[in-house]
Amino acid sequence: MLNEYQKRGLSITLRIVEETMQDIEQILQNGTYTGILYDVKNSIPPEAKAEILKRASLIKARIKIISKIFDLKKEHREALHEIFGKLPHCLEIVEDVKAKRLKRYGDVSHGLDKALDPQLNIITDLILEMQQLLR
């Protein structure tokens, strides 16, 4: 019923929906997260939480049915590749907030590069070390 391109497009879309449902389930099951620069507070009433989890499960079940009907291939992922794929993005965005690049948001205070960039360089070095560990 589907050509290879249609199959691929359907698989990618449903994979994204499945990943989103997994993320939602993790957020709801973990409850709250108290981070450094962001917090997640779960103020969803228990009844609504249960209903959302039920619907997420139903969505995943429907994806399974569609997958069988159209013989969609499962993508096998290694944690190593998942993590390794995210680190270059972190390197890029950290580099993008160094003092010289913050000029696009307005005048940069004198000495900002000495205060900010060494800290960002440490983060960059740690990300690079993570990449080395994954190799």
C-alpha positions as CSV (number, residue, x, y, z in Angstrom):
1,M,0.0,0.0,0.0
2,L,2.9,2.3,0.6
3,N,6.0,2.9,-1.4
4,E,9.4,3.0,0.4
5,Y,9.4,6.8,0.7
6,Q,5.9,6.9,2.2
7,K,6.9,4.1,4.5
8,R,9.9,6.0,5.6
9,G,7.9,9.2,6.2
10,L,5.3,7.3,8.2
11,S,7.9,5.5,10.2
12,I,9.7,8.8,11.1
13,T,6.5,10.6,12.1
14,L,5.3,7.7,14.2
15,R,8.7,7.3,15.8
16,I,8.6,11.0,16.8
17,V,5.2,10.6,18.3
18,E,6.3,7.4,20.2
19,E,9.4,9.3,21.5
20,T,7.2,12.2,22.6
21,M,4.8,9.8,24.4
22,Q,7.9,8.2,26.1
23,D,9.1,11.6,27.2
24,I,5.6,12.5,28.6
25,E,5.5,9.2,30.5
26,Q,8.9,9.9,32.0
27,I,8.0,13.4,33.0
28,L,4.8,12.2,34.7
29,Q,6.4,9.3,36.4
30,N,9.4,11.3,37.7
31,G,7.2,14.0,39.1
32,T,9.4,16.9,39.6
33,Y,12.9,17.9,38.7
34,T,14.9,20.6,40.5
35,G,17.7,21.7,38.3
36,I,20.2,24.5,38.1
37,L,18.6,26.6,35.4
38,Y,15.2,25.1,35.2
39,D,12.7,23.2,37.3
40,V,9.9,20.9,36.3
41,K,7.0,20.9,38.8
42,N,4.3,18.3,38.3
43,S,1.1,20.1,39.3
44,I,-1.1,17.8,37.2
45,P,-3.9,16.3,39.3
46,P,-3.5,12.6,39.8
47,E,-6.8,11.8,37.9
48,A,-5.6,13.8,34.9
49,K,-2.1,12.2,35.2
50,A,-3.6,8.7,35.1
51,E,-5.7,9.7,32.0
52,I,-2.8,11.2,30.2
53,L,-0.7,8.1,30.9
54,K,-3.5,5.9,29.7
55,R,-3.8,7.9,26.4
56,A,-0.1,7.8,25.9
57,S,-0.2,4.0,26.2
58,L,-3.1,3.9,23.8
59,I,-1.2,6.0,21.3
60,K,1.7,3.7,21.5
61,A,-0.6,0.7,21.1
62,R,-2.0,2.3,18.0
63,I,1.4,2.9,16.6
64,K,2.2,-0.8,17.1
65,I,-0.9,-1.7,15.1
66,I,0.0,0.6,12.3
67,S,3.5,-0.7,12.4
68,K,2.3,-4.2,11.9
69,I,-0.3,-3.3,9.2
70,F,2.3,-1.5,7.1
71,D,5.3,-3.6,8.1
72,L,7.3,-0.7,9.4
73,K,10.8,-1.4,10.4
74,K,12.0,-0.9,14.0
75,E,15.0,1.4,14.3
76,H,17.5,-0.1,16.7
77,R,19.4,2.5,18.6
78,E,22.4,2.2,20.8
79,A,22.6,4.5,23.9
80,L,26.1,5.3,22.8
81,H,24.9,6.7,19.5
82,E,22.0,8.5,21.1
83,I,24.3,10.3,23.6
84,F,27.1,10.8,21.0
85,G,24.5,12.5,18.7
86,K,23.5,15.0,21.3
87,L,26.9,16.2,22.3
88,P,27.9,18.1,19.1
89,H,24.7,20.2,19.5
90,C,25.8,21.1,23.0
91,L,29.3,22.1,21.8
92,E,27.8,24.3,19.1
93,I,25.3,26.1,21.4
94,V,28.0,26.6,24.1
95,E,30.3,28.1,21.6
96,D,27.5,30.4,20.4
97,V,27.2,32.1,23.8
98,K,30.8,33.1,24.3
99,A,31.4,36.8,24.8
100,K,32.3,37.6,21.2
101,R,29.1,36.1,19.9
102,L,26.9,37.8,22.5
103,K,27.4,41.0,20.6
104,R,24.4,40.2,18.5
105,Y,22.3,40.8,21.5
106,G,23.8,44.2,22.3
107,D,27.0,45.8,23.6
108,V,29.2,43.4,25.6
109,S,30.7,44.6,28.8
110,H,34.5,44.9,29.0
111,G,35.9,41.8,30.7
112,L,33.0,39.6,30.0
113,D,35.2,37.3,27.9
114,K,37.5,36.8,30.9
115,A,34.6,36.0,33.3
116,L,32.4,33.9,31.0
117,D,34.5,32.2,28.4
118,P,36.8,30.2,30.8
119,Q,33.7,28.7,32.4
120,L,32.3,27.8,29.0
121,N,35.6,26.4,28.0
122,I,35.5,24.0,30.9
123,I,32.0,22.9,29.9
124,T,33.3,22.4,26.3
125,D,36.3,20.4,27.6
126,L,34.0,18.2,29.7
127,I,31.7,17.5,26.7
128,L,34.8,16.6,24.6
129,E,35.9,14.3,27.4
130,M,32.5,12.6,27.3
131,Q,32.9,12.2,23.5
132,Q,36.3,10.6,24.1
133,L,34.8,8.2,26.7
134,L,32.2,7.1,24.2
135,R,34.8,6.4,21.5
